[in-house]
């Protein structure tokens, strides 16, 4: 559908609303509304009460509180600094073992991306999953850890996916540092939280947020290159990262026209310079050969 058709559709929708009243377009709930933006008609529903306040505020470049302490699946008290050691970027997730659906979908989506990723867990990056449930036991977290580690097709690096539990105070502090706002639904006895991956640099500065329950391997790979500040990935990866920028509206890396034009222009100039250089070199050789010809003939005549 072209922009003109969209504009006509928007005009028709607005006309219907004016002629027949809001009931023509809106449901009986007063909280829903029709919004026309850039010629596109969309209908926005009010959030259910249990989702109010659930959100993510991106804290890019914020330093994580690496002194926060949790327990690993062996019951040992560990600080975040154990996993953020200045060597590799880290992927953080906020989930919990007894989540009825969202967490399993998100972590399964992460496993699917990891199994197709051109990076090696443990060598190029680590993953830390912190339970949002302060009542989750070490044993329960160990079961979850074993499950998702077991779904990884590559055995190498499985131990670099860590599942942690902690006190409510430390969980809240961790979520606040990530900018993730969650809540507990007393009636349903479950935690309500958004689904996202949060990447940090090797030094623990937040570098990228990836949303949803599915993650494209290329987007995840480029995000890791970005998080590692060039320490992870080949020169080709860095070239691709230069040509692409992260599009927050699409949740993936999109081409950056100016950078692509710069590289194309540079390649064109290089090819042209190479061609002209070779041409001039051939011309110089030919001129040298022509100039040397009479001299050789004169020397031969003198010798005879």
Phi, psi and omega in degrees: 000128182283170181297324179297319179295321179296319180296320178294320178298319178296317180297319179296319180297317180293323178296317179298321180295321182287323184282319187254358181087172184295339181295340180292331184242338187255148174286177183294336179286127183290344185284338180282151181212153176260130182238131175251116182225122183055039177079006182249130179267122177231153179247124182252126178262149176291144178292142171301152183303326183287350177256357180293132180088352179275116187197174174230127173249110186294127179249059183299136179072007176284141178279127177290147175284089188290350179276352179300136184249143178221183175244135176276183185286357174261000180085006181274138177284126183227150175260158178300335180296343177294329184259341177251093188242013179081011182253318186223153173290161183231137173261124178252140172226154178239107183218187170202153191295323185268015177298129186292333183205306191303314185296318180294322178295317181294312182292327175293323176295323177294318178300317180300317178293319181297323181290345178245007185278145177269023174239154181253121176299133181095327178263315184257339181194169176230165178232135176233118176252117180258130179286133179279350183264112181291345179269358180291131183275162178297321180296318180294319177296324179295322177297317180294319178299315181296322181298308186282328173297322181291339180277350177285132183285334178263124181290322182296129175090000181302326183290354180271007172256111188250135177247125186237150172237161182195183178282160180300320181299316181287325176295316179297319180295321178294313179298321179295321179295323178283341184086018182263124178253123181229174181207164177251126179267105185297321183294317182268354180056048180210159179268138178252122184208155177282158179259120179198157169254139177238121181260143176236156175287169177302336180270357177095017175268132182292132187237335183199145175243130175241127189255159174101193182244000176229141184227123180289131183304323182290321177297317179295319180297313180293327176295323178291321176300315179297315181295324181282356179057041177090357182279338179249132175108157181278175177296331177296319177300317181293327176294316178297319180295329178290326182278341184240145174237157183281122179264106184295330181289331180260344181071027180206174180276132181242153180299140175256108189303315184298316181293320179297319179296322179296315181293317178298318178296319178296318179294320178297315179297321180296314180296318180296316179297320179297315180297312181294321179298316179295320180297312181296323179296319177295319179297318179297320179295319180296317178297320179296321180293320180293320180291326181284338182302304179301324181295320180293319181295319180296321180294321180292321178296320180293324181289329180281000000 
